[in-house]
Amino acid sequence: MTIAIRDVQANGMTFRCREAAASGEPVMLLHGFPETSHMWLPLLERLQREGYHALAPDQRGYSPGARPVGIEHYNYAAIASDVFALADAMGWQRFHLVGHDWGAGAGWSAVALDKDGRIASWSALSVPHVGAFGRAIREDADQQKRSQYITFFQEPGVAEAALSADNFAALKNIWSESSADEKAEYLALFSQPGALTAALNWYRGSRGIDPSDRAVQFGPVSTPTLLIWGNRDTAIGRAGVEAGHALMTGPYRFVELDAGHWLIQEATDRVADEVLGHLRANPIG
């Protein structure tokens, strides 16, 4: 089996994507910070074997042809619009959506804006409902401590200098659970001019994961949802996760793993099993 790399034109930009298969129910996979679509290779291969057609884009700011300049291009509405634009470019009317870390942030935003029911199922890895998570950042002492890095990332230039110092030593430390191939791709990407700033602009465009964005209302979610969270996640504590449960008004399943933040790398088979089970339970009619 081969995972192809292709360019997809969407939203007036060019997204570098990894694609598995060419037929079957469509699944879009959204990576987080500081990674690329490479993180999804194990799941892409599993989806391909199971007969799904999967697309994993290098998201806005990560793809060289989709790297607009300016914080205003990285708010919740903008990153969510890419999800639907990519689906349109692929000819997908309905599709499954999976996201990790900031990819989960983009996914929650897309679900919030999905008034036509295009998202058949939603699988969030690590990051709970943005409304609940944002409130936890502002109100829960434990989450505030865990999220101190987000405040640091708000400083244009300062964060870039710190993360790129000594040949990106700080990022290499973040990639502690990644394979050598993943690290090589990530380093090649973040060495490109403007790439690190664009990736950090996701934090800046969201105003530090502020759920009060007027363009995106993070309310109750009726979309069939799976949330997988690692109880050893140093960035995301239990408060936001548990608060998010009350906002799920449709079919919802929560899976707690004995793992950290990098769920694909730390619990590959279990994550794939849970996501595949969620997709099968919510087929596209």
NUFIGU-864756 format. One record per residue (C-alpha): residue in three letters; x, y, z. Coordinates in steps of 0.05 Angstrom, whole numbers, always signed. Each point is the difference from the previous one (the first is absolute). Example, Ala and Ser with C-alpha at 12.3 -4.5 7.8 and 13.67 -1.06 7.14 Angstrom:
NUFIGU-864756
<rec><type>ALA</type><x>+246</x><y>-90</y><z>+156</z></rec>
<rec><type>SER</type><x>+27</x><y>+69</y><z>-13</z></rec>
//
This chain:
NUFIGU-864756
<rec><type>MET</type><x>+0</x><y>+0</y><z>+0</z></rec>
<rec><type>THR</type><x>+24</x><y>+70</y><z>-17</z></rec>
<rec><type>ILE</type><x>-17</x><y>+65</y><z>+33</z></rec>
<rec><type>ALA</type><x>+3</x><y>+53</y><z>-55</z></rec>
<rec><type>ILE</type><x>+21</x><y>+72</y><z>+9</z></rec>
<rec><type>ARG</type><x>-40</x><y>+49</y><z>-42</z></rec>
<rec><type>ASP</type><x>-17</x><y>+74</y><z>-4</z></rec>
<rec><type>VAL</type><x>-72</x><y>+20</y><z>+9</z></rec>
<rec><type>GLN</type><x>-26</x><y>+69</y><z>-20</z></rec>
<rec><type>ALA</type><x>-49</x><y>+27</y><z>+51</z></rec>
<rec><type>ASN</type><x>-19</x><y>+68</y><z>+29</z></rec>
<rec><type>GLY</type><x>+45</x><y>+34</y><z>-51</z></rec>
<rec><type>MET</type><x>+61</x><y>-37</y><z>+27</z></rec>
<rec><type>THR</type><x>+40</x><y>-63</y><z>-14</z></rec>
<rec><type>PHE</type><x>+1</x><y>-53</y><z>+55</z></rec>
<rec><type>ARG</type><x>+51</x><y>-56</y><z>+1</z></rec>
<rec><type>CYS</type><x>-38</x><y>-62</y><z>+19</z></rec>
<rec><type>ARG</type><x>+9</x><y>-74</y><z>+14</z></rec>
<rec><type>GLU</type><x>-53</x><y>-43</y><z>-31</z></rec>
<rec><type>ALA</type><x>-19</x><y>-73</y><z>+13</z></rec>
<rec><type>ALA</type><x>-41</x><y>-38</y><z>-52</z></rec>
<rec><type>ALA</type><x>-45</x><y>+32</y><z>-51</z></rec>
<rec><type>SER</type><x>-68</x><y>-27</y><z>+19</z></rec>
<rec><type>GLY</type><x>-41</x><y>-17</y><z>+61</z></rec>
<rec><type>GLU</type><x>-31</x><y>+44</y><z>+53</z></rec>
<rec><type>PRO</type><x>+41</x><y>+64</y><z>+6</z></rec>
<rec><type>VAL</type><x>+40</x><y>+18</y><z>+62</z></rec>
<rec><type>MET</type><x>+38</x><y>+64</y><z>+12</z></rec>
<rec><type>LEU</type><x>+57</x><y>+1</y><z>+51</z></rec>
<rec><type>LEU</type><x>+24</x><y>+65</y><z>+31</z></rec>
<rec><type>HIS</type><x>+69</x><y>+3</y><z>+33</z></rec>
<rec><type>GLY</type><x>+20</x><y>+45</y><z>+57</z></rec>
<rec><type>PHE</type><x>+59</x><y>+42</y><z>+23</z></rec>
<rec><type>PRO</type><x>+58</x><y>-10</y><z>-13</z></rec>
<rec><type>GLU</type><x>-11</x><y>-57</y><z>-49</z></rec>
<rec><type>THR</type><x>-22</x><y>-13</y><z>-72</z></rec>
<rec><type>SER</type><x>-43</x><y>-52</y><z>-34</z></rec>
<rec><type>HIS</type><x>+58</x><y>-49</y><z>+10</z></rec>
<rec><type>MET</type><x>-27</x><y>-13</y><z>+71</z></rec>
<rec><type>TRP</type><x>-60</x><y>-34</y><z>-31</z></rec>
<rec><type>LEU</type><x>+37</x><y>-53</y><z>-41</z></rec>
<rec><type>PRO</type><x>-18</x><y>-59</y><z>+46</z></rec>
<rec><type>LEU</type><x>-74</x><y>+19</y><z>+0</z></rec>
<rec><type>LEU</type><x>+1</x><y>+15</y><z>-75</z></rec>
<rec><type>GLU</type><x>+27</x><y>-69</y><z>-13</z></rec>
<rec><type>ARG</type><x>-52</x><y>-32</y><z>+45</z></rec>
<rec><type>LEU</type><x>-57</x><y>+40</y><z>-33</z></rec>
<rec><type>GLN</type><x>+24</x><y>-22</y><z>-68</z></rec>
<rec><type>ARG</type><x>+0</x><y>-73</y><z>+20</z></rec>
<rec><type>GLU</type><x>-70</x><y>+8</y><z>+28</z></rec>
<rec><type>GLY</type><x>-27</x><y>+30</y><z>-66</z></rec>
<rec><type>TYR</type><x>-4</x><y>+74</y><z>+17</z></rec>
<rec><type>HIS</type><x>+23</x><y>+58</y><z>-44</z></rec>
<rec><type>ALA</type><x>+41</x><y>+45</y><z>+46</z></rec>
<rec><type>LEU</type><x>+32</x><y>+68</y><z>-10</z></rec>
<rec><type>ALA</type><x>+49</x><y>+32</y><z>+49</z></rec>
<rec><type>PRO</type><x>+20</x><y>+71</y><z>-19</z></rec>
<rec><type>ASP</type><x>+59</x><y>+40</y><z>+24</z></rec>
<rec><type>GLN</type><x>-44</x><y>+54</y><z>+28</z></rec>
<rec><type>ARG</type><x>-3</x><y>+75</y><z>-9</z></rec>
<rec><type>GLY</type><x>+68</x><y>+29</y><z>+16</z></rec>
<rec><type>TYR</type><x>+35</x><y>-67</y><z>-7</z></rec>
<rec><type>SER</type><x>-9</x><y>-11</y><z>-75</z></rec>
<rec><type>PRO</type><x>+47</x><y>+48</y><z>-37</z></rec>
<rec><type>GLY</type><x>-56</x><y>+18</y><z>-48</z></rec>
<rec><type>ALA</type><x>-49</x><y>+14</y><z>+57</z></rec>
<rec><type>ARG</type><x>+39</x><y>+46</y><z>+45</z></rec>
<rec><type>PRO</type><x>-36</x><y>+68</y><z>+2</z></rec>
<rec><type>VAL</type><x>+36</x><y>+55</y><z>+39</z></rec>
<rec><type>GLY</type><x>-37</x><y>+32</y><z>+58</z></rec>
<rec><type>ILE</type><x>-32</x><y>-25</y><z>+64</z></rec>
<rec><type>GLU</type><x>-69</x><y>+17</y><z>-26</z></rec>
<rec><type>HIS</type><x>+5</x><y>-59</y><z>-48</z></rec>
<rec><type>TYR</type><x>+5</x><y>-51</y><z>+57</z></rec>
<rec><type>ASN</type><x>-64</x><y>+10</y><z>+39</z></rec>
<rec><type>TYR</type><x>-50</x><y>-55</y><z>+13</z></rec>
<rec><type>ALA</type><x>-44</x><y>+17</y><z>-60</z></rec>
<rec><type>ALA</type><x>+59</x><y>+1</y><z>-47</z></rec>
<rec><type>ILE</type><x>+29</x><y>-67</y><z>+20</z></rec>
<rec><type>ALA</type><x>-69</x><y>-32</y><z>-1</z></rec>
<rec><type>SER</type><x>-14</x><y>+27</y><z>-70</z></rec>
<rec><type>ASP</type><x>+59</x><y>-41</y><z>-26</z></rec>
<rec><type>VAL</type><x>-34</x><y>-64</y><z>+23</z></rec>
<rec><type>PHE</type><x>-61</x><y>+12</y><z>-43</z></rec>
<rec><type>ALA</type><x>+40</x><y>+29</y><z>-58</z></rec>
<rec><type>LEU</type><x>+45</x><y>-62</y><z>-2</z></rec>
<rec><type>ALA</type><x>-62</x><y>-45</y><z>+3</z></rec>
<rec><type>ASP</type><x>-30</x><y>+39</y><z>-58</z></rec>
<rec><type>ALA</type><x>+65</x><y>-7</y><z>-40</z></rec>
<rec><type>MET</type><x>-3</x><y>-75</y><z>+11</z></rec>
<rec><type>GLY</type><x>-73</x><y>-4</y><z>-21</z></rec>
<rec><type>TRP</type><x>-21</x><y>-22</y><z>+70</z></rec>
<rec><type>GLN</type><x>-71</x><y>+20</y><z>+20</z></rec>
<rec><type>ARG</type><x>+4</x><y>-37</y><z>+66</z></rec>
<rec><type>PHE</type><x>+62</x><y>-25</y><z>+35</z></rec>
<rec><type>HIS</type><x>+29</x><y>-24</y><z>+66</z></rec>
<rec><type>LEU</type><x>+47</x><y>+47</y><z>+37</z></rec>
<rec><type>VAL</type><x>+58</x><y>-16</y><z>+46</z></rec>
<rec><type>GLY</type><x>+46</x><y>+50</y><z>+34</z></rec>
<rec><type>HIS</type><x>+56</x><y>+3</y><z>+52</z></rec>
<rec><type>ASP</type><x>+25</x><y>+59</y><z>+41</z></rec>
<rec><type>TRP</type><x>-12</x><y>+63</y><z>-42</z></rec>
<rec><type>GLY</type><x>-29</x><y>-45</y><z>-53</z></rec>
<rec><type>ALA</type><x>-53</x><y>-16</y><z>+53</z></rec>
<rec><type>GLY</type><x>-9</x><y>+75</y><z>+10</z></rec>
<rec><type>ALA</type><x>-12</x><y>+7</y><z>-75</z></rec>
<rec><type>GLY</type><x>-47</x><y>-59</y><z>+2</z></rec>
<rec><type>TRP</type><x>-42</x><y>+27</y><z>+58</z></rec>
<rec><type>SER</type><x>-5</x><y>+65</y><z>-38</z></rec>
<rec><type>ALA</type><x>-23</x><y>-36</y><z>-63</z></rec>
<rec><type>VAL</type><x>-52</x><y>-39</y><z>+40</z></rec>
<rec><type>ALA</type><x>-25</x><y>+65</y><z>+30</z></rec>
<rec><type>LEU</type><x>-9</x><y>+29</y><z>-70</z></rec>
<rec><type>ASP</type><x>-29</x><y>-63</y><z>-32</z></rec>
<rec><type>LYS</type><x>-72</x><y>+22</y><z>-8</z></rec>
<rec><type>ASP</type><x>-13</x><y>-49</y><z>-58</z></rec>
<rec><type>GLY</type><x>+22</x><y>-64</y><z>+35</z></rec>
<rec><type>ARG</type><x>+58</x><y>-13</y><z>-46</z></rec>
<rec><type>ILE</type><x>+43</x><y>-29</y><z>+55</z></rec>
<rec><type>ALA</type><x>-25</x><y>-71</y><z>+10</z></rec>
<rec><type>SER</type><x>+44</x><y>-14</y><z>+61</z></rec>
<rec><type>TRP</type><x>+51</x><y>+39</y><z>+40</z></rec>
<rec><type>SER</type><x>+60</x><y>-31</y><z>+36</z></rec>
<rec><type>ALA</type><x>+39</x><y>+48</y><z>+45</z></rec>
<rec><type>LEU</type><x>+68</x><y>-21</y><z>+27</z></rec>
<rec><type>SER</type><x>+26</x><y>+33</y><z>+64</z></rec>
<rec><type>VAL</type><x>-38</x><y>+66</y><z>-5</z></rec>
<rec><type>PRO</type><x>-71</x><y>+3</y><z>+28</z></rec>
<rec><type>HIS</type><x>-57</x><y>+47</y><z>-21</z></rec>
<rec><type>VAL</type><x>+32</x><y>+68</y><z>-11</z></rec>
<rec><type>GLY</type><x>-52</x><y>+36</y><z>+41</z></rec>
<rec><type>ALA</type><x>+14</x><y>-44</y><z>+61</z></rec>
<rec><type>PHE</type><x>+75</x><y>+0</y><z>-12</z></rec>
<rec><type>GLY</type><x>+4</x><y>+76</y><z>-7</z></rec>
<rec><type>ARG</type><x>-39</x><y>+10</y><z>+64</z></rec>
<rec><type>ALA</type><x>+46</x><y>-48</y><z>+37</z></rec>
<rec><type>ILE</type><x>+60</x><y>+40</y><z>-23</z></rec>
<rec><type>ARG</type><x>-30</x><y>+62</y><z>+30</z></rec>
<rec><type>GLU</type><x>-32</x><y>-29</y><z>+63</z></rec>
<rec><type>ASP</type><x>+35</x><y>-65</y><z>+21</z></rec>
<rec><type>ALA</type><x>+65</x><y>+8</y><z>+38</z></rec>
<rec><type>ASP</type><x>+28</x><y>-66</y><z>-24</z></rec>
<rec><type>GLN</type><x>-15</x><y>+15</y><z>-73</z></rec>
<rec><type>GLN</type><x>+28</x><y>+70</y><z>+6</z></rec>
<rec><type>LYS</type><x>+66</x><y>-30</y><z>+23</z></rec>
<rec><type>ARG</type><x>+0</x><y>-50</y><z>-57</z></rec>
<rec><type>SER</type><x>-15</x><y>+55</y><z>-51</z></rec>
<rec><type>GLN</type><x>+54</x><y>+50</y><z>+18</z></rec>
<rec><type>TYR</type><x>+35</x><y>-16</y><z>-65</z></rec>
<rec><type>ILE</type><x>-60</x><y>+28</y><z>-38</z></rec>
<rec><type>THR</type><x>+12</x><y>+69</y><z>+31</z></rec>
<rec><type>PHE</type><x>+73</x><y>-6</y><z>-21</z></rec>
<rec><type>PHE</type><x>-20</x><y>-18</y><z>-72</z></rec>
<rec><type>GLN</type><x>-40</x><y>+65</y><z>-4</z></rec>
<rec><type>GLU</type><x>+64</x><y>+41</y><z>-4</z></rec>
<rec><type>PRO</type><x>+18</x><y>+10</y><z>-74</z></rec>
<rec><type>GLY</type><x>+74</x><y>-8</y><z>-12</z></rec>
<rec><type>VAL</type><x>+16</x><y>-21</y><z>+71</z></rec>
<rec><type>ALA</type><x>-31</x><y>-69</y><z>-7</z></rec>
<rec><type>GLU</type><x>+31</x><y>-10</y><z>-68</z></rec>
<rec><type>ALA</type><x>+69</x><y>+18</y><z>+26</z></rec>
<rec><type>ALA</type><x>-5</x><y>-48</y><z>+59</z></rec>
<rec><type>LEU</type><x>-28</x><y>-58</y><z>-40</z></rec>
<rec><type>SER</type><x>+50</x><y>+7</y><z>-57</z></rec>
<rec><type>ALA</type><x>+62</x><y>+11</y><z>+43</z></rec>
<rec><type>ASP</type><x>+56</x><y>-51</y><z>-2</z></rec>
<rec><type>ASN</type><x>-27</x><y>-32</y><z>-64</z></rec>
<rec><type>PHE</type><x>-71</x><y>-6</y><z>+27</z></rec>
<rec><type>ALA</type><x>+22</x><y>-36</y><z>+64</z></rec>
<rec><type>ALA</type><x>-66</x><y>+17</y><z>+36</z></rec>
<rec><type>LEU</type><x>-42</x><y>-29</y><z>-56</z></rec>
<rec><type>LYS</type><x>+43</x><y>-63</y><z>-2</z></rec>
<rec><type>ASN</type><x>-16</x><y>-9</y><z>+74</z></rec>
<rec><type>ILE</type><x>-74</x><y>+7</y><z>-14</z></rec>
<rec><type>TRP</type><x>+7</x><y>-55</y><z>-53</z></rec>
<rec><type>SER</type><x>+25</x><y>-49</y><z>+53</z></rec>
<rec><type>GLU</type><x>-52</x><y>-53</y><z>-20</z></rec>
<rec><type>SER</type><x>+9</x><y>+9</y><z>-76</z></rec>
<rec><type>SER</type><x>+38</x><y>-47</y><z>-46</z></rec>
<rec><type>ALA</type><x>+64</x><y>+21</y><z>-34</z></rec>
<rec><type>ASP</type><x>-37</x><y>+8</y><z>-66</z></rec>
<rec><type>GLU</type><x>-52</x><y>+44</y><z>+32</z></rec>
<rec><type>LYS</type><x>+52</x><y>+43</y><z>+33</z></rec>
<rec><type>ALA</type><x>+37</x><y>+9</y><z>-66</z></rec>
<rec><type>GLU</type><x>-63</x><y>+23</y><z>-36</z></rec>
<rec><type>TYR</type><x>-21</x><y>+46</y><z>+56</z></rec>
<rec><type>LEU</type><x>+69</x><y>+32</y><z>+3</z></rec>
<rec><type>ALA</type><x>+0</x><y>+10</y><z>-75</z></rec>
<rec><type>LEU</type><x>-67</x><y>+35</y><z>+4</z></rec>
<rec><type>PHE</type><x>+15</x><y>+46</y><z>+58</z></rec>
<rec><type>SER</type><x>+66</x><y>+20</y><z>-32</z></rec>
<rec><type>GLN</type><x>-39</x><y>+32</y><z>-57</z></rec>
<rec><type>PRO</type><x>-8</x><y>+76</y><z>+2</z></rec>
<rec><type>GLY</type><x>-63</x><y>+20</y><z>+36</z></rec>
<rec><type>ALA</type><x>-22</x><y>-70</y><z>+18</z></rec>
<rec><type>LEU</type><x>+11</x><y>+5</y><z>+75</z></rec>
<rec><type>THR</type><x>-35</x><y>+67</y><z>+4</z></rec>
<rec><type>ALA</type><x>-59</x><y>-26</y><z>-40</z></rec>
<rec><type>ALA</type><x>-7</x><y>-61</y><z>+46</z></rec>
<rec><type>LEU</type><x>+4</x><y>+44</y><z>+63</z></rec>
<rec><type>ASN</type><x>-52</x><y>+46</y><z>-31</z></rec>
<rec><type>TRP</type><x>-52</x><y>-53</y><z>+15</z></rec>
<rec><type>TYR</type><x>+9</x><y>+17</y><z>+74</z></rec>
<rec><type>ARG</type><x>+1</x><y>+74</y><z>-15</z></rec>
<rec><type>GLY</type><x>-60</x><y>+0</y><z>-46</z></rec>
<rec><type>SER</type><x>-41</x><y>-36</y><z>+53</z></rec>
<rec><type>ARG</type><x>+21</x><y>+51</y><z>+52</z></rec>
<rec><type>GLY</type><x>+28</x><y>-54</y><z>+44</z></rec>
<rec><type>ILE</type><x>-56</x><y>-51</y><z>-13</z></rec>
<rec><type>ASP</type><x>-55</x><y>+50</y><z>+16</z></rec>
<rec><type>PRO</type><x>-67</x><y>-34</y><z>-14</z></rec>
<rec><type>SER</type><x>-38</x><y>+66</y><z>-5</z></rec>
<rec><type>ASP</type><x>+14</x><y>+9</y><z>-74</z></rec>
<rec><type>ARG</type><x>-61</x><y>+34</y><z>-30</z></rec>
<rec><type>ALA</type><x>+8</x><y>-36</y><z>-66</z></rec>
<rec><type>VAL</type><x>-2</x><y>-69</y><z>+31</z></rec>
<rec><type>GLN</type><x>-49</x><y>-17</y><z>+55</z></rec>
<rec><type>PHE</type><x>+27</x><y>-59</y><z>+41</z></rec>
<rec><type>GLY</type><x>-65</x><y>-26</y><z>+26</z></rec>
<rec><type>PRO</type><x>-31</x><y>-69</y><z>+9</z></rec>
<rec><type>VAL</type><x>+23</x><y>-53</y><z>-50</z></rec>
<rec><type>SER</type><x>-49</x><y>-49</y><z>-32</z></rec>
<rec><type>THR</type><x>+50</x><y>-30</y><z>-49</z></rec>
<rec><type>PRO</type><x>+19</x><y>-71</y><z>+19</z></rec>
<rec><type>THR</type><x>+64</x><y>+12</y><z>+40</z></rec>
<rec><type>LEU</type><x>+58</x><y>-41</y><z>+27</z></rec>
<rec><type>LEU</type><x>+49</x><y>+32</y><z>+48</z></rec>
<rec><type>ILE</type><x>+66</x><y>-36</y><z>+16</z></rec>
<rec><type>TRP</type><x>+41</x><y>+30</y><z>+56</z></rec>
<rec><type>GLY</type><x>+64</x><y>-23</y><z>+33</z></rec>
<rec><type>ASN</type><x>-1</x><y>+8</y><z>+76</z></rec>
<rec><type>ARG</type><x>+75</x><y>+15</y><z>+0</z></rec>
<rec><type>ASP</type><x>-8</x><y>+58</y><z>-49</z></rec>
<rec><type>THR</type><x>+42</x><y>+57</y><z>+29</z></rec>
<rec><type>ALA</type><x>-35</x><y>+53</y><z>-42</z></rec>
<rec><type>ILE</type><x>-73</x><y>-18</y><z>+10</z></rec>
<rec><type>GLY</type><x>-29</x><y>-16</y><z>+69</z></rec>
<rec><type>ARG</type><x>-63</x><y>-34</y><z>+22</z></rec>
<rec><type>ALA</type><x>-42</x><y>+62</y><z>+14</z></rec>
<rec><type>GLY</type><x>-12</x><y>+21</y><z>-72</z></rec>
<rec><type>VAL</type><x>-10</x><y>-72</y><z>-22</z></rec>
<rec><type>GLU</type><x>-54</x><y>-14</y><z>+52</z></rec>
<rec><type>ALA</type><x>-34</x><y>+67</y><z>-10</z></rec>
<rec><type>GLY</type><x>-6</x><y>-15</y><z>-74</z></rec>
<rec><type>HIS</type><x>-42</x><y>-62</y><z>+12</z></rec>
<rec><type>ALA</type><x>-61</x><y>+42</y><z>+17</z></rec>
<rec><type>LEU</type><x>+3</x><y>+34</y><z>-68</z></rec>
<rec><type>MET</type><x>-9</x><y>-65</y><z>-39</z></rec>
<rec><type>THR</type><x>-73</x><y>-5</y><z>-20</z></rec>
<rec><type>GLY</type><x>+9</x><y>-53</y><z>-54</z></rec>
<rec><type>PRO</type><x>+32</x><y>-69</y><z>+2</z></rec>
<rec><type>TYR</type><x>+64</x><y>+7</y><z>+41</z></rec>
<rec><type>ARG</type><x>+54</x><y>-46</y><z>+24</z></rec>
<rec><type>PHE</type><x>+59</x><y>+18</y><z>+45</z></rec>
<rec><type>VAL</type><x>+63</x><y>-43</y><z>+2</z></rec>
<rec><type>GLU</type><x>+52</x><y>+12</y><z>+53</z></rec>
<rec><type>LEU</type><x>+68</x><y>-30</y><z>-13</z></rec>
<rec><type>ASP</type><x>+61</x><y>-9</y><z>+44</z></rec>
<rec><type>ALA</type><x>+41</x><y>+43</y><z>-47</z></rec>
<rec><type>GLY</type><x>+27</x><y>+70</y><z>-10</z></rec>
<rec><type>HIS</type><x>-16</x><y>+52</y><z>-53</z></rec>
<rec><type>TRP</type><x>+29</x><y>-35</y><z>-61</z></rec>
<rec><type>LEU</type><x>-53</x><y>-53</y><z>-6</z></rec>
<rec><type>ILE</type><x>+15</x><y>-25</y><z>-70</z></rec>
<rec><type>GLN</type><x>+72</x><y>-12</y><z>+19</z></rec>
<rec><type>GLU</type><x>-13</x><y>-27</y><z>+70</z></rec>
<rec><type>ALA</type><x>-62</x><y>-43</y><z>-12</z></rec>
<rec><type>THR</type><x>-2</x><y>-11</y><z>-75</z></rec>
<rec><type>ASP</type><x>-42</x><y>-64</y><z>-3</z></rec>
<rec><type>ARG</type><x>-49</x><y>+20</y><z>+54</z></rec>
<rec><type>VAL</type><x>-13</x><y>+68</y><z>-31</z></rec>
<rec><type>ALA</type><x>-10</x><y>-31</y><z>-69</z></rec>
<rec><type>ASP</type><x>-48</x><y>-52</y><z>+29</z></rec>
<rec><type>GLU</type><x>-41</x><y>+53</y><z>+35</z></rec>
<rec><type>VAL</type><x>-3</x><y>+46</y><z>-61</z></rec>
<rec><type>LEU</type><x>-18</x><y>-57</y><z>-47</z></rec>
<rec><type>GLY</type><x>-54</x><y>-22</y><z>+48</z></rec>
<rec><type>HIS</type><x>-29</x><y>+70</y><z>+1</z></rec>
<rec><type>LEU</type><x>+0</x><y>+4</y><z>-76</z></rec>
<rec><type>ARG</type><x>-35</x><y>-67</y><z>-6</z></rec>
<rec><type>ALA</type><x>-53</x><y>+20</y><z>+51</z></rec>
<rec><type>ASN</type><x>-16</x><y>+62</y><z>-40</z></rec>
<rec><type>PRO</type><x>+1</x><y>-20</y><z>-74</z></rec>
<rec><type>ILE</type><x>-14</x><y>+51</y><z>-54</z></rec>
<rec><type>GLY</type><x>-68</x><y>-19</y><z>-28</z></rec>
//
